[in-house]
């Protein structure tokens, strides 16, 4: 019973497989086009962004840093903007906030990658499945032909097998662009993550440097080093105080 049902399914032909592959190909192309426009509309100079952000924070101007990130269209700016709210918590809080913001943004960056990866890996197998169905149908045609029509039936089998092989070719044609699109998008996502981590490390280094200076000043209970003129006046006073008194 099961074999009969599977045979009836196979004898339906592999034309439907071609339509499925065509629909999957159109969907994958749509995803690749959407990803291209997404990253193109959110690209910018990462070096200029990092320099402007660090310069504003070195001056202690958080508002200028926020305005810089809001006016920047890059994805890196979108990730870094929520992190500024945690500057008062120190390097540890900023590090955790940066990681959380990047994780939240990753789902948007990787939208459509699952489909492209799945299609790139399985489209050739779907095309091969269509080829197998076509070959089954061809041999069924050969077995159903009478003794007198063997030559004609053999010709039909050869034509059917050649048509069945088209499904394998279509599967490969569908898979290749999907794999290329997946790799390019994955590379772009990786670049964004690296840029965010680079700017984040510079930001953490700035916060740690300021915190170190503050701890040193508190431990020594003194002001920052004096100027050269002040140091010279102090040395002159010490020299006068050390001169012996004349009786």
C-alpha angles and dihedrals in degrees: 000000000000093000090051092051092049090048091053089050092050093048089059086080135233098273092103090056090060091052091050091050091048092052091047091049093053091049093050092049089051091053092049092050091048092050091049093054091043095056094038092055091050102046126114146143107299094189092055090047093051094047094048093046095049093045091052092049092046088058089049091242104139093167091059089050091052092048090050092054094043092052094046114091097202124114089235090062091051090054095045098046097077090047093067090071089068099053092106090060093065132234095317094055092044091051093052092045091050092052092047093049092049092050091050091051095045093075089058093045093051097045109140095011093108091057094046092049093047093048093046092053100041108031092084090052091050090051090049089051089056090049092052091050090050092050091049089052091049094052090046088056089051093050093047094053119098126244093262095052100052095116093050092044091051090054091051090049092053091050092048092049092050090051091048091055089060089074091061091050092048090049091055092046090052094046099050098062090043091054092047092048091048093051094046093048092046089051091051091050090050091051091052092050092048092050092050092048091049093053090041092055091051090050092050091047090054092050093047092049093052091046091052092052092049092051092050093051092049093048093050093039092218141111123258116285114295126241123267094257091053091049090050093052091050092051091050091052092051091050093051092049091052095053112109118248118251113232 
